[in-house]
Amino acid sequence: MKCHFIGIAGTGMGNAAGLMKEKGWMVTGSDEAVYPPMSEVLDKMEVEVKTPFSGDNINSDSGLLVVGNICRYNHVEVLKGTNCNLKLTSFPALIGNTILNSRKTVVVAGTHGKTTTSSMVAHILNFAGRDPGYLIGGVPHDLPGSYHLGEGKEFVIEGDEYDTAFFDKNPKFIHYRPKCVILTGIEFDHADIYRDFKHVNDQFRRLRAITPPNGDFLVSADNRAAMKLIEDEGGNSYGLKGEESDFYSEVFSEGTFRKCNFYSGMKKLGEYQLKLSGEHNLRNATGAVAMALCLGVNPEVALEAISEFNGVRRRQEVLGNPGNVTVVDDFGHHPTAVRLTLEGLKKNISGRIASVFEPRSATSRRSVFQKDYADSLKVSDAVFLSSPYDQSRIDEKERFSSELLTSDLKNSGVTTFYSSDPEELKKAIANWAEPGDWIIFFSSGSFGGLREGVLASLERKFK
């Protein structure tokens, strides 16, 4: 079988392409541009990638066209494929029909924490010798890669609530045939496709409806909407000590790594340590261990595995420490994720924190969370802002404003610098930084090479 991925540089699309190649398919792909970490992943899997998008990339021998949700009906390669009478599909439908139909699928869904939590579950199962399959929307440090067919019965997959393709407006997770689910929480997001919170919440209720009654459905106890879902439809919860949950963690020592007890009901099952900061990651770890236990992993093995978990690239990933200035990369773009990351970091370090924020996701480029970003970013000692990524398709009245955010942050007493010029941002950040400071980048894209430019500038400054 042969297939061509249109938009292969997306993390989901690229990793799905790797799975299909591992399954024995002939795979090619195309995108407008390719950058790390997916460029490295695609190079390693030796998939031919054509750039930029062009009708010349498609011919009658291209096979099945796997269309990314960046594509519209009039995309140049979609039109060429249609003219060649090629069949269109999406990567969720392809994976669901060719791989997940024979596996015990563990879907990790929710507004935040999907990549980290799915990586944790896959790592625990791998550590336990279960050889799980997995498809993760990031690059985990503790697994050989972001995807793996595996020979075990379980398959762990990140269940995105975003729509599937221009011809399929169902959430991606509808295609994943869930047998077990971790739901990290439900908040309003994806303002480009969902009208309001109820519209989003309805999609997760659909996920519960297609999960078998005998399948484990675990939700985070701190999220009211998720808890209401299992109150209505059944399931179990995980959380922290003091919350009414079926599985919970109790921190008994704060240090370089937090040390925790893990409980199932009133029974202590053992201890573990967590290398990642932030309460949100403590919850992620609790949910991952709880799911592993539901899947039959020995508690001692599961707790040992989570103690060795080192995280995921672009999730609080330390890029360097020039002149004792720690530069961190984080994918966070929803205001809640930004706030939780900053609060977690603030508890664990003594230096100043600068946030560098690029409004790039479909929601962050809209004004729906304008005030929320101000509330989240003011946890920082300084904030450096870029202009939003392309807003040409967004009504002017609905556009996010970096200028307004700058004003709001300054009124809150936060040192703030805004520029649409990456070179000016780089100079401002390098001039601000002193030994002991932390600089954390929030962007779901390449940020125009700003991370690399700041690292190089700091190397020169403190040489």
C-alpha positions as CSV (number, residue, x, y, z in Angstrom):
1,M,0.0,0.0,0.0
2,K,1.1,3.5,-0.7
3,C,0.1,6.9,0.8
4,H,1.1,10.6,0.7
5,F,0.8,12.8,3.8
6,I,-0.2,16.5,2.9
7,G,1.1,18.5,5.9
8,I,3.6,15.8,7.1
9,A,5.6,18.2,9.3
10,G,2.8,18.4,11.9
11,T,3.7,16.3,14.9
12,G,0.6,14.1,14.6
13,M,0.9,13.7,10.8
14,G,4.6,13.0,10.9
15,N,4.4,10.4,13.6
16,A,1.4,8.8,11.9
17,A,3.5,8.6,8.7
18,G,6.2,6.8,10.7
19,L,3.6,4.3,12.0
20,M,2.4,3.5,8.5
21,K,6.0,3.0,7.2
22,E,6.7,0.7,10.2
23,K,3.5,-1.2,9.1
24,G,5.1,-1.7,5.7
25,W,3.4,1.0,3.6
26,M,5.3,3.1,1.1
27,V,5.1,6.7,2.5
28,T,5.8,10.1,1.0
29,G,4.9,13.6,2.3
30,S,4.9,17.3,1.7
31,D,4.7,20.5,3.6
32,E,5.3,24.2,3.3
33,A,8.4,24.0,5.5
34,V,9.9,21.5,8.0
35,Y,11.7,22.4,11.2
36,P,12.9,20.6,14.4
37,P,12.0,18.5,16.1
38,M,9.8,17.0,13.3
39,S,12.5,17.5,10.7
40,E,14.8,15.2,12.7
41,V,12.1,12.6,13.1
42,L,11.3,12.6,9.4
43,D,15.0,12.4,8.5
44,K,15.4,9.4,10.8
45,M,12.4,7.5,9.3
46,E,13.8,8.2,5.8
47,V,10.5,9.5,4.4
48,E,10.7,11.6,1.2
49,V,9.4,15.1,2.0
50,K,8.7,17.6,-0.7
51,T,8.6,21.4,0.1
52,P,6.8,23.7,-0.5
53,F,3.3,22.6,-1.3
54,S,2.8,22.2,-5.0
55,G,0.5,20.3,-7.4
56,D,3.7,18.8,-8.9
57,N,4.1,16.8,-5.6
58,I,1.1,14.7,-6.5
59,N,0.5,12.3,-9.4
60,S,-1.8,9.4,-10.2
61,D,0.7,7.1,-8.5
62,S,0.8,8.9,-5.1
63,G,-1.6,6.4,-3.5
64,L,-4.0,7.3,-0.7
65,L,-3.9,11.0,0.2
66,V,-3.7,11.6,3.9
67,V,-5.0,15.2,4.3
68,G,-3.9,17.2,7.4
69,N,-6.4,19.6,8.9
70,I,-4.3,22.6,7.8
71,C,-5.7,21.9,4.4
72,R,-8.9,23.4,2.9
73,Y,-10.9,22.0,0.1
74,N,-9.0,24.2,-2.4
75,H,-5.5,23.3,-1.3
76,V,-3.3,22.9,-4.3
77,E,-2.4,19.3,-3.5
78,V,-5.9,18.3,-2.6
79,L,-7.2,19.7,-5.9
80,K,-4.5,17.8,-7.8
81,G,-5.3,14.6,-6.0
82,T,-9.0,15.0,-6.7
83,N,-8.2,15.5,-10.4
84,C,-6.1,12.3,-10.3
85,N,-9.1,10.4,-8.8
86,L,-7.1,9.7,-5.6
87,K,-9.0,8.8,-2.4
88,L,-8.8,11.2,0.5
89,T,-8.6,10.3,4.2
90,S,-7.3,11.7,7.4
91,F,-4.5,10.3,9.6
92,P,-7.0,9.6,12.5
93,A,-9.2,7.6,10.2
94,L,-6.3,5.8,8.7
95,I,-4.7,4.9,12.0
96,G,-8.1,3.9,13.4
97,N,-9.0,1.6,10.5
98,T,-5.6,0.0,9.9
99,I,-4.0,-0.3,13.4
100,L,-6.3,0.5,16.3
101,N,-9.1,-1.9,15.2
102,S,-7.1,-4.8,16.6
103,R,-5.6,-3.2,19.7
104,K,-6.6,-2.2,23.3
105,T,-6.5,1.5,22.7
106,V,-5.7,3.8,25.6
107,V,-6.8,7.3,24.6
108,V,-5.4,10.3,26.6
109,A,-7.7,13.3,26.0
110,G,-8.4,16.7,27.6
111,T,-7.5,20.4,27.2
112,H,-4.1,20.1,28.8
113,G,-1.4,17.6,29.4
114,K,-2.2,15.1,26.7
115,T,1.4,14.7,25.3
116,T,3.1,14.4,28.7
117,T,0.5,12.0,30.1
118,S,0.4,9.8,27.0
119,S,4.2,9.7,27.1
120,M,4.1,8.7,30.8
121,V,1.6,5.8,30.1
122,A,3.6,4.5,27.2
123,H,6.8,4.8,29.2
124,I,5.4,2.8,32.1
125,L,4.0,0.1,29.8
126,N,7.4,-0.1,27.9
127,F,9.3,-0.2,31.2
128,A,7.0,-3.0,32.3
129,G,8.0,-5.0,29.2
130,R,4.5,-4.8,27.6
131,D,5.9,-3.5,24.3
132,P,3.0,-1.1,23.7
133,G,2.2,0.7,20.5
134,Y,2.0,4.4,20.8
135,L,1.4,7.6,18.8
136,I,2.4,10.8,20.7
137,G,2.2,14.4,19.6
138,G,5.7,15.2,20.8
139,V,9.1,13.7,21.3
140,P,9.5,11.9,24.6
141,H,12.9,11.6,26.1
142,D,12.4,8.1,27.5
143,L,11.1,6.3,24.5
144,P,12.9,5.4,21.2
145,G,10.6,7.7,19.3
146,S,7.2,9.4,19.1
147,Y,5.6,6.4,17.5
148,H,5.9,2.6,17.6
149,L,3.7,-0.2,16.4
150,G,4.6,-2.6,19.2
151,E,3.6,-6.2,19.6
152,G,1.8,-5.8,22.9
153,K,-2.0,-5.6,23.1
154,E,-2.1,-1.9,24.3
155,F,-1.8,1.1,22.0
156,V,-1.5,4.5,23.7
157,I,-2.6,7.5,21.6
158,E,-3.0,11.2,22.3
159,G,-6.7,12.0,21.7
160,D,-7.1,15.5,20.3
161,E,-10.5,17.1,20.4
162,Y,-9.7,19.3,17.3
163,D,-11.5,18.4,14.2
164,T,-10.2,15.8,11.8
165,A,-10.1,17.3,8.3
166,F,-12.1,19.8,6.1
167,F,-14.3,16.9,5.1
168,D,-14.6,15.4,8.6
169,K,-15.5,17.8,11.4
170,N,-15.5,15.1,14.1
171,P,-12.9,15.3,16.9
172,K,-9.8,13.2,16.1
173,F,-10.4,10.9,19.1
174,I,-13.8,9.7,17.6
175,H,-11.7,7.6,15.2
176,Y,-9.5,6.0,17.9
177,R,-11.8,3.2,19.0
178,P,-11.1,3.8,22.8
179,K,-11.1,0.9,25.2
180,C,-9.7,3.0,28.1
181,V,-9.5,6.8,28.5
182,I,-7.6,9.3,30.7
183,L,-9.4,12.7,30.6
184,T,-7.1,15.4,32.0
185,G,-9.8,18.1,32.1
186,I,-12.2,20.1,30.0
187,E,-11.9,23.8,29.3
188,F,-13.0,26.1,26.5
189,D,-10.4,26.0,23.7
190,H,-10.2,26.0,19.9
191,A,-12.3,29.1,19.4
192,D,-11.9,28.7,15.6
193,I,-14.1,25.6,15.6
194,Y,-16.1,25.5,18.8
195,R,-18.8,28.1,19.7
196,D,-18.6,27.9,23.5
197,F,-17.8,25.7,26.4
198,K,-20.9,23.5,26.0
199,H,-19.9,22.8,22.4
200,V,-16.4,21.6,23.6
201,N,-17.9,19.6,26.5
202,D,-20.3,17.8,24.2
203,Q,-17.4,16.3,22.3
204,F,-15.9,14.8,25.5
205,R,-19.3,13.3,26.3
206,R,-19.2,11.7,22.9
207,L,-15.9,10.2,23.8
208,R,-17.4,8.7,27.0
209,A,-20.3,7.4,25.0
210,I,-18.1,5.4,22.6
211,T,-15.9,4.0,25.4
212,P,-17.1,0.5,26.4
213,P,-18.9,0.3,29.8
214,N,-16.2,-2.2,31.0
215,G,-13.4,0.1,29.8
216,D,-11.5,2.2,32.4
217,F,-12.4,5.9,32.1
218,L,-10.3,8.1,34.4
219,V,-10.7,11.8,34.9
220,S,-8.8,14.5,36.8
221,A,-10.5,15.3,40.1
222,D,-9.7,19.0,40.0
223,N,-11.9,19.6,36.8
224,R,-15.5,20.1,37.5
225,A,-16.8,19.3,34.0
226,A,-14.8,16.0,33.9
227,M,-16.1,15.0,37.3
228,K,-19.7,15.8,36.3
229,L,-19.2,13.6,33.2
230,I,-18.3,10.5,35.3
231,E,-21.0,11.3,37.9
232,D,-23.5,11.1,35.0
233,E,-22.0,8.3,32.9
234,G,-19.6,6.4,35.2
235,G,-15.8,6.3,35.6
236,N,-13.1,6.9,38.2
237,S,-11.0,9.8,39.3
238,Y,-7.4,10.7,40.1
239,G,-6.0,13.6,41.9
240,L,-4.0,14.9,44.9
241,K,-4.4,14.3,48.6
242,G,-7.4,16.2,50.0
243,E,-9.5,15.7,46.8
244,E,-12.2,13.1,46.7
245,S,-10.6,10.7,44.1
246,D,-10.1,7.0,43.6
247,F,-6.4,7.3,43.0
248,Y,-4.2,10.1,44.5
249,S,-0.7,11.3,45.2
250,E,0.5,12.8,48.4
251,V,3.7,14.8,48.4
252,F,5.8,14.2,51.5
253,S,9.1,15.8,50.5
254,E,9.9,18.8,48.3
255,G,13.4,19.1,46.9
256,T,15.1,18.7,43.6
257,F,12.6,16.0,42.9
258,R,9.3,15.7,44.7
259,K,8.8,12.5,46.7
260,C,5.3,11.2,46.8
261,N,3.1,8.4,48.2
262,F,0.6,6.8,45.8
263,Y,-2.8,5.6,47.0
264,S,-5.6,3.6,45.6
265,G,-8.5,4.4,47.8
266,M,-7.3,4.3,51.4
267,K,-4.5,1.9,50.5
268,K,-0.9,3.1,50.1
269,L,0.6,1.2,47.1
270,G,4.1,2.7,47.3
271,E,6.3,5.8,46.8
272,Y,7.8,7.6,43.8
273,Q,9.7,10.7,42.9
274,L,8.8,13.1,40.2
275,K,11.5,15.0,38.1
276,L,9.0,17.4,36.5
277,S,7.9,20.6,38.3
278,G,4.3,21.9,38.6
279,E,1.2,20.6,40.2
280,H,-0.2,19.8,36.7
281,N,2.7,17.3,36.1
282,L,2.0,15.7,39.5
283,R,-1.6,15.2,38.3
284,N,-0.4,13.8,35.0
285,A,1.8,11.3,36.7
286,T,-1.0,10.3,39.1
287,G,-3.3,9.6,36.1
288,A,-0.7,7.7,34.2
289,V,0.2,5.4,37.1
290,A,-3.5,4.9,37.8
291,M,-4.2,3.8,34.2
292,A,-1.1,1.5,34.3
293,L,-2.6,-0.2,37.4
294,C,-6.0,-0.5,35.6
295,L,-4.1,-2.2,32.8
296,G,-2.6,-4.7,35.2
297,V,0.9,-3.3,35.7
298,N,2.4,-4.2,39.1
299,P,2.3,-1.1,41.3
300,E,6.0,-1.3,42.3
301,V,7.0,-1.4,38.6
302,A,4.7,1.5,37.7
303,L,6.0,3.7,40.5
304,E,9.6,2.8,39.6
305,A,8.9,3.7,36.0
306,I,7.3,7.1,36.7
307,S,10.3,8.0,38.9
308,E,12.6,7.6,35.9
309,F,10.4,9.7,33.5
310,N,12.4,12.6,32.1
311,G,9.7,14.5,30.1
312,V,9.0,15.5,26.5
313,R,10.8,17.8,24.2
314,R,9.2,21.3,24.1
315,R,7.5,20.7,27.5
316,Q,9.6,22.6,30.0
317,E,12.7,21.5,28.1
318,V,15.9,23.1,29.1
319,L,17.7,24.2,26.0
320,G,20.8,25.6,27.6
321,N,22.4,27.5,30.5
322,P,24.7,30.2,29.0
323,G,26.1,32.4,31.8
324,N,23.9,30.6,34.3
325,V,20.8,31.9,32.5
326,T,18.5,28.9,32.0
327,V,16.6,28.9,28.7
328,V,13.5,26.7,28.6
329,D,11.2,25.8,25.7
330,D,7.5,25.1,26.4
331,F,4.7,24.3,23.9
332,G,2.1,25.9,26.2
333,H,-0.3,28.2,24.5
334,H,-3.6,28.0,26.4
335,P,-3.6,30.6,29.3
336,T,-4.2,27.9,31.9
337,A,-1.2,25.9,30.7
338,V,1.0,29.0,30.7
339,R,-0.1,29.9,34.3
340,L,0.4,26.4,35.7
341,T,3.9,26.1,34.1
342,L,5.0,29.5,35.5
343,E,3.6,28.8,39.0
344,G,5.3,25.5,39.1
345,L,8.6,27.0,38.0
346,K,8.2,29.9,40.5
347,K,8.0,27.4,43.4
348,N,11.1,25.6,42.4
349,I,13.6,28.3,41.6
350,S,14.9,31.5,43.2
351,G,15.9,33.5,40.1
352,R,13.8,35.9,38.0
353,I,11.5,34.5,35.3
354,A,11.0,36.0,31.9
355,S,8.2,34.7,29.6
356,V,8.6,35.0,25.9
357,F,5.2,34.6,24.3
358,E,4.2,34.1,20.6
359,P,0.4,34.1,20.0
360,R,0.5,31.3,17.4
361,S,-2.3,28.8,18.0
362,A,-5.7,29.3,16.4
363,T,-7.2,30.3,19.8
364,S,-4.3,32.4,21.1
365,R,-4.5,34.6,17.9
366,R,-8.1,35.4,18.9
367,S,-9.3,37.9,21.6
368,V,-11.3,35.2,23.5
369,F,-8.5,34.9,26.1
370,Q,-7.1,38.4,25.9
371,K,-7.5,39.1,29.6
372,D,-6.7,35.5,30.7
373,Y,-3.2,35.8,29.1
374,A,-2.5,38.9,31.2
375,D,-3.5,37.1,34.4
376,S,-1.3,34.1,33.5
377,L,1.8,36.0,32.3
378,K,1.9,38.4,35.2
379,V,3.3,35.6,37.3
380,S,6.5,36.4,35.4
381,D,9.1,39.1,36.4
382,A,9.3,40.2,32.8
383,V,7.4,39.4,29.6
384,F,8.6,39.7,26.0
385,L,5.8,39.6,23.3
386,S,5.8,39.1,19.6
387,S,3.1,39.9,17.1
388,P,0.5,37.2,16.6
389,Y,1.1,34.7,13.8
390,D,-0.9,35.3,10.6
391,Q,-4.3,36.8,11.6
392,S,-5.4,37.5,8.0
393,R,-8.3,35.0,8.2
394,I,-9.6,36.3,11.5
395,D,-12.2,39.1,11.7
396,E,-10.5,42.3,13.0
397,K,-12.9,42.5,15.9
398,E,-11.9,39.0,17.0
399,R,-8.1,39.4,16.8
400,F,-5.8,39.1,19.8
401,S,-3.8,42.2,20.5
402,S,-0.2,42.1,21.7
403,E,-0.3,45.9,22.2
404,L,-3.3,45.6,24.6
405,L,-1.6,42.7,26.5
406,T,1.5,44.8,26.8
407,S,-0.5,47.6,28.3
408,D,-2.4,45.3,30.7
409,L,0.9,43.7,31.9
410,K,2.6,47.1,32.4
411,N,-0.4,48.3,34.4
412,S,0.1,45.2,36.6
413,G,3.7,46.3,37.3
414,V,5.3,43.6,35.0
415,T,8.3,44.7,32.9
416,T,7.1,44.1,29.4
417,F,8.6,44.5,25.9
418,Y,6.7,44.1,22.7
419,S,8.1,44.0,19.1
420,S,7.1,42.5,15.8
421,D,10.8,42.3,15.0
422,P,12.5,39.1,16.2
423,E,15.9,40.8,16.1
424,E,14.6,43.5,18.5
425,L,13.1,40.9,20.8
426,K,16.4,39.0,20.8
427,K,18.4,42.0,21.8
428,A,15.9,43.0,24.5
429,I,15.9,39.6,26.1
430,A,19.7,39.3,26.0
431,N,20.1,42.8,27.6
432,W,17.6,42.0,30.4
433,A,19.1,38.6,31.3
434,E,21.5,38.2,34.3
435,P,23.0,35.1,35.9
436,G,20.5,33.1,37.8
437,D,17.5,34.2,35.6
438,W,15.2,31.8,33.7
439,I,13.8,32.5,30.3
440,I,10.9,30.4,29.1
441,F,9.6,30.5,25.6
442,F,5.9,29.8,25.0
443,S,5.1,29.0,21.3
444,S,3.5,26.1,19.4
445,G,5.8,26.9,16.4
446,S,9.3,27.7,15.4
447,F,9.1,31.3,16.8
448,G,11.2,32.5,13.8
449,G,14.4,31.0,15.2
450,L,14.2,33.3,18.3
451,R,15.1,30.6,20.8
452,E,18.3,29.8,19.0
453,G,19.1,33.5,18.5
454,V,18.7,34.2,22.2
455,L,20.9,31.3,23.2
456,A,23.7,32.5,20.8
457,S,23.3,36.1,22.1
458,L,23.7,34.9,25.7
459,E,26.7,32.8,24.8
460,R,28.4,36.0,23.4
461,K,27.3,38.2,26.3
462,F,28.7,35.9,29.0
463,K,31.7,34.6,27.1
